[in-house]
């Protein structure tokens, strides 16, 4: 969904950062060895994200809340766009690039803190340096978040898989868990994935086009 908002992948040849691979900067080892460099990269990413806005697909997911007693968004994206759009219940499996946490005790730190790479602030609880609150390569997903995501998948009656390759685990297992538990599985993706043959319904269209149309159909069907 983020690609339709113009969110960059950060794997291209953007000037200085074209010399680095994300896998070389988004790790705890990189942060421990050169926290200044890592924070310079994340500050650059945050600046780029400042010009990005939720697209019609994000807003359509907010609208879908009206038609369900219980509606949860589970995302691997770290761009904060679901929150900006107004989704009330979002599980961020990989964290949020706009938030900070302690690199030692993992206590949340204010997202309003301006990070100076030459003078990185430290945690008031344990003194550890502040880092971005995202899941780096080699790290586990936040336990409570992933546990709730699987619990929601097991209880789902309807599960949308939207714009994901369905190959990054453990998130890729969520639609399979939902399907085995009896949910109707709907895939919305212009490209076929490993999930396509298992989906009860598949729509090979961008989410920013399809989801608003779905909301429109629901509104018309509920009109007096």
C-alpha beads as a LAMMPS data file, in Angstrom:
LAMMPS data file: protein, C-alpha beads

224 atoms
223 bonds

1 atom types
1 bond types

-500.0 500.0 xlo xhi
-500.0 500.0 ylo yhi
-500.0 500.0 zlo zhi

Masses

1 110.0

Atoms # bond

1 1 1 0.000 0.000 0.000
2 1 1 2.823 2.389 0.753
3 1 1 4.200 2.176 -2.772
4 1 1 0.981 3.798 -4.035
5 1 1 1.745 6.762 -1.772
6 1 1 5.203 7.084 -3.270
7 1 1 7.067 5.713 -0.277
8 1 1 10.646 5.014 -1.438
9 1 1 12.120 1.578 -0.906
10 1 1 15.455 2.995 0.305
11 1 1 17.299 0.415 -1.765
12 1 1 17.987 2.595 -4.789
13 1 1 20.925 4.800 -5.661
14 1 1 19.980 7.932 -3.716
15 1 1 23.237 9.880 -3.541
16 1 1 25.395 9.043 -0.561
17 1 1 23.121 6.231 0.563
18 1 1 23.562 4.445 -2.742
19 1 1 26.892 3.283 -1.299
20 1 1 25.152 1.329 1.430
21 1 1 22.667 -1.531 1.565
22 1 1 19.720 -1.407 3.955
23 1 1 20.936 -4.689 5.415
24 1 1 24.206 -2.959 6.359
25 1 1 22.580 -0.048 8.194
26 1 1 19.396 -1.492 9.687
27 1 1 21.109 -3.764 12.216
28 1 1 22.072 -3.532 15.860
29 1 1 25.697 -4.212 14.939
30 1 1 25.697 -1.198 12.629
31 1 1 24.185 0.961 15.359
32 1 1 26.677 -0.196 17.967
33 1 1 29.645 0.390 15.667
34 1 1 28.507 3.663 14.105
35 1 1 25.326 5.105 15.653
36 1 1 25.956 8.483 14.027
37 1 1 25.841 6.989 10.530
38 1 1 22.692 4.999 11.280
39 1 1 20.913 8.043 12.682
40 1 1 21.963 10.181 9.721
41 1 1 20.333 7.583 7.480
42 1 1 17.130 7.433 9.538
43 1 1 16.875 11.219 9.767
44 1 1 17.174 11.305 5.969
45 1 1 14.444 8.672 5.681
46 1 1 12.186 10.594 8.069
47 1 1 12.667 13.763 6.046
48 1 1 11.639 11.937 2.877
49 1 1 8.612 10.517 4.646
50 1 1 7.498 14.003 5.625
51 1 1 6.208 14.611 2.100
52 1 1 4.307 11.308 1.872
53 1 1 0.569 11.142 2.571
54 1 1 -1.901 8.248 2.921
55 1 1 -3.490 7.226 -0.357
56 1 1 -7.099 6.342 -1.121
57 1 1 -6.474 2.742 -0.088
58 1 1 -5.431 3.795 3.429
59 1 1 -8.529 5.980 3.740
60 1 1 -10.756 3.182 2.435
61 1 1 -9.545 0.894 5.226
62 1 1 -10.616 3.569 7.711
63 1 1 -14.057 3.657 6.077
64 1 1 -14.356 -0.148 6.236
65 1 1 -14.435 0.095 10.038
66 1 1 -18.029 1.282 9.688
67 1 1 -19.167 -2.078 8.319
68 1 1 -17.593 -4.455 10.829
69 1 1 -18.019 -4.927 14.568
70 1 1 -14.305 -5.630 14.838
71 1 1 -11.760 -4.525 12.236
72 1 1 -7.981 -4.669 12.659
73 1 1 -5.183 -3.528 10.354
74 1 1 -2.008 -5.626 10.523
75 1 1 0.915 -4.094 8.658
76 1 1 4.565 -4.767 7.934
77 1 1 5.042 -1.150 6.872
78 1 1 6.824 1.254 9.221
79 1 1 5.690 4.474 7.532
80 1 1 2.939 5.473 10.032
81 1 1 0.458 6.075 7.185
82 1 1 -2.331 3.920 8.647
83 1 1 -2.295 6.043 11.795
84 1 1 -2.177 9.279 9.809
85 1 1 -5.151 8.097 7.741
86 1 1 -7.090 7.449 10.955
87 1 1 -7.271 3.666 11.349
88 1 1 -8.133 3.161 15.037
89 1 1 -6.645 -0.309 15.554
90 1 1 -3.280 -0.946 13.856
91 1 1 -0.769 -3.688 14.647
92 1 1 2.670 -2.683 13.349
93 1 1 4.718 -5.865 13.075
94 1 1 7.930 -4.081 12.115
95 1 1 7.575 -0.957 14.236
96 1 1 7.182 2.692 13.271
97 1 1 9.911 4.873 11.794
98 1 1 8.499 7.963 13.514
99 1 1 8.935 6.509 17.006
100 1 1 12.043 6.030 19.153
101 1 1 13.045 3.575 21.840
102 1 1 16.029 2.747 24.041
103 1 1 18.639 0.497 22.454
104 1 1 19.161 -1.302 25.792
105 1 1 15.948 -1.569 27.797
106 1 1 13.664 -0.888 24.787
107 1 1 11.581 1.638 26.733
108 1 1 9.616 3.929 24.406
109 1 1 11.019 7.423 24.023
110 1 1 9.229 10.514 22.813
111 1 1 8.721 10.661 19.063
112 1 1 8.994 14.446 19.328
113 1 1 12.680 14.194 20.271
114 1 1 14.901 15.666 17.571
115 1 1 17.853 13.354 17.126
116 1 1 21.243 14.986 16.583
117 1 1 23.518 12.240 15.180
118 1 1 26.506 14.014 16.773
119 1 1 24.839 14.038 20.182
120 1 1 22.436 11.103 20.413
121 1 1 20.196 11.372 23.498
122 1 1 20.151 8.607 26.075
123 1 1 17.366 6.793 27.874
124 1 1 16.388 8.385 31.189
125 1 1 15.852 4.940 32.721
126 1 1 19.047 3.075 31.873
127 1 1 21.306 5.450 29.923
128 1 1 21.194 3.513 26.677
129 1 1 21.333 5.417 23.419
130 1 1 18.052 6.170 21.671
131 1 1 17.382 4.273 18.426
132 1 1 14.519 4.153 15.905
133 1 1 11.603 1.986 17.044
134 1 1 11.734 -0.363 14.061
135 1 1 12.605 -4.038 13.753
136 1 1 16.100 -4.391 12.350
137 1 1 17.499 -7.355 10.452
138 1 1 18.183 -10.226 12.840
139 1 1 15.727 -8.982 15.483
140 1 1 12.548 -10.630 16.703
141 1 1 9.182 -9.035 16.078
142 1 1 7.551 -7.450 19.151
143 1 1 6.103 -10.416 21.003
144 1 1 2.787 -8.919 22.111
145 1 1 2.106 -7.506 18.668
146 1 1 2.755 -10.717 16.747
147 1 1 0.853 -12.802 19.313
148 1 1 -2.191 -10.582 18.967
149 1 1 -1.867 -10.631 15.165
150 1 1 -2.074 -14.432 15.149
151 1 1 -4.956 -14.359 17.623
152 1 1 -6.855 -11.959 15.353
153 1 1 -6.134 -14.165 12.330
154 1 1 -7.473 -17.238 14.131
155 1 1 -10.719 -15.427 15.005
156 1 1 -11.217 -13.676 11.664
157 1 1 -14.276 -14.309 9.539
158 1 1 -12.868 -12.256 6.646
159 1 1 -9.161 -11.732 5.958
160 1 1 -7.822 -9.296 3.345
161 1 1 -4.263 -9.771 2.100
162 1 1 -3.423 -6.464 0.455
163 1 1 -0.393 -5.748 -1.705
164 1 1 1.998 -8.084 0.065
165 1 1 4.319 -10.638 -1.493
166 1 1 3.256 -13.129 1.196
167 1 1 6.779 -14.492 1.509
168 1 1 8.143 -12.684 4.594
169 1 1 7.535 -14.750 7.708
170 1 1 6.047 -14.849 10.234
171 1 1 3.611 -12.337 8.712
172 1 1 3.159 -14.539 5.632
173 1 1 1.596 -17.210 7.851
174 1 1 -1.249 -14.966 9.037
175 1 1 -3.538 -15.452 6.015
176 1 1 -2.878 -19.206 6.150
177 1 1 -3.869 -19.306 9.815
178 1 1 -7.025 -17.337 9.029
179 1 1 -7.902 -19.654 6.136
180 1 1 -7.394 -22.807 8.225
181 1 1 -9.592 -21.298 10.931
182 1 1 -12.457 -20.840 8.481
183 1 1 -12.035 -17.240 7.329
184 1 1 -12.866 -16.127 3.809
185 1 1 -9.542 -15.126 2.282
186 1 1 -9.436 -12.210 -0.159
187 1 1 -6.251 -11.204 -1.994
188 1 1 -5.911 -7.720 -3.493
189 1 1 -2.686 -7.514 -5.477
190 1 1 -1.807 -6.697 -9.121
191 1 1 0.803 -9.488 -8.984
192 1 1 0.245 -13.146 -8.246
193 1 1 1.773 -14.513 -5.061
194 1 1 2.104 -17.836 -3.278
195 1 1 -1.209 -16.948 -1.668
196 1 1 -3.142 -16.464 -4.913
197 1 1 -4.103 -20.111 -5.442
198 1 1 -5.429 -20.351 -1.877
199 1 1 -7.532 -17.199 -1.902
200 1 1 -11.317 -17.534 -2.044
201 1 1 -11.443 -14.300 -4.006
202 1 1 -8.620 -12.551 -5.843
203 1 1 -8.591 -9.051 -7.362
204 1 1 -5.525 -8.216 -9.458
205 1 1 -5.794 -4.467 -8.962
206 1 1 -3.986 -1.831 -6.869
207 1 1 -5.511 -1.373 -3.434
208 1 1 -5.860 2.370 -3.990
209 1 1 -8.296 1.637 -6.816
210 1 1 -10.121 -1.433 -5.556
211 1 1 -10.710 -0.606 -1.872
212 1 1 -12.527 2.720 -2.480
213 1 1 -14.789 0.921 -4.968
214 1 1 -15.491 -1.761 -2.374
215 1 1 -16.457 0.902 0.160
216 1 1 -18.712 2.508 -2.458
217 1 1 -20.483 -0.786 -3.089
218 1 1 -21.006 -1.317 0.643
219 1 1 -22.443 2.157 1.053
220 1 1 -24.844 1.660 -1.845
221 1 1 -25.976 -1.715 -0.537
222 1 1 -26.704 -0.183 2.873
223 1 1 -28.417 2.913 1.533
224 1 1 -32.088 3.258 2.560

Bonds

1 1 1 2
2 1 2 3
3 1 3 4
4 1 4 5
5 1 5 6
6 1 6 7
7 1 7 8
8 1 8 9
9 1 9 10
10 1 10 11
11 1 11 12
12 1 12 13
13 1 13 14
14 1 14 15
15 1 15 16
16 1 16 17
17 1 17 18
18 1 18 19
19 1 19 20
20 1 20 21
21 1 21 22
22 1 22 23
23 1 23 24
24 1 24 25
25 1 25 26
26 1 26 27
27 1 27 28
28 1 28 29
29 1 29 30
30 1 30 31
31 1 31 32
32 1 32 33
33 1 33 34
34 1 34 35
35 1 35 36
36 1 36 37
37 1 37 38
38 1 38 39
39 1 39 40
40 1 40 41
41 1 41 42
42 1 42 43
43 1 43 44
44 1 44 45
45 1 45 46
46 1 46 47
47 1 47 48
48 1 48 49
49 1 49 50
50 1 50 51
51 1 51 52
52 1 52 53
53 1 53 54
54 1 54 55
55 1 55 56
56 1 56 57
57 1 57 58
58 1 58 59
59 1 59 60
60 1 60 61
61 1 61 62
62 1 62 63
63 1 63 64
64 1 64 65
65 1 65 66
66 1 66 67
67 1 67 68
68 1 68 69
69 1 69 70
70 1 70 71
71 1 71 72
72 1 72 73
73 1 73 74
74 1 74 75
75 1 75 76
76 1 76 77
77 1 77 78
78 1 78 79
79 1 79 80
80 1 80 81
81 1 81 82
82 1 82 83
83 1 83 84
84 1 84 85
85 1 85 86
86 1 86 87
87 1 87 88
88 1 88 89
89 1 89 90
90 1 90 91
91 1 91 92
92 1 92 93
93 1 93 94
94 1 94 95
95 1 95 96
96 1 96 97
97 1 97 98
98 1 98 99
99 1 99 100
100 1 100 101
101 1 101 102
102 1 102 103
103 1 103 104
104 1 104 105
105 1 105 106
106 1 106 107
107 1 107 108
108 1 108 109
109 1 109 110
110 1 110 111
111 1 111 112
112 1 112 113
113 1 113 114
114 1 114 115
115 1 115 116
116 1 116 117
117 1 117 118
118 1 118 119
119 1 119 120
120 1 120 121
121 1 121 122
122 1 122 123
123 1 123 124
124 1 124 125
125 1 125 126
126 1 126 127
127 1 127 128
128 1 128 129
129 1 129 130
130 1 130 131
131 1 131 132
132 1 132 133
133 1 133 134
134 1 134 135
135 1 135 136
136 1 136 137
137 1 137 138
138 1 138 139
139 1 139 140
140 1 140 141
141 1 141 142
142 1 142 143
143 1 143 144
144 1 144 145
145 1 145 146
146 1 146 147
147 1 147 148
148 1 148 149
149 1 149 150
150 1 150 151
151 1 151 152
152 1 152 153
153 1 153 154
154 1 154 155
155 1 155 156
156 1 156 157
157 1 157 158
158 1 158 159
159 1 159 160
160 1 160 161
161 1 161 162
162 1 162 163
163 1 163 164
164 1 164 165
165 1 165 166
166 1 166 167
167 1 167 168
168 1 168 169
169 1 169 170
170 1 170 171
171 1 171 172
172 1 172 173
173 1 173 174
174 1 174 175
175 1 175 176
176 1 176 177
177 1 177 178
178 1 178 179
179 1 179 180
180 1 180 181
181 1 181 182
182 1 182 183
183 1 183 184
184 1 184 185
185 1 185 186
186 1 186 187
187 1 187 188
188 1 188 189
189 1 189 190
190 1 190 191
191 1 191 192
192 1 192 193
193 1 193 194
194 1 194 195
195 1 195 196
196 1 196 197
197 1 197 198
198 1 198 199
199 1 199 200
200 1 200 201
201 1 201 202
202 1 202 203
203 1 203 204
204 1 204 205
205 1 205 206
206 1 206 207
207 1 207 208
208 1 208 209
209 1 209 210
210 1 210 211
211 1 211 212
212 1 212 213
213 1 213 214
214 1 214 215
215 1 215 216
216 1 216 217
217 1 217 218
218 1 218 219
219 1 219 220
220 1 220 221
221 1 221 222
222 1 222 223
223 1 223 224
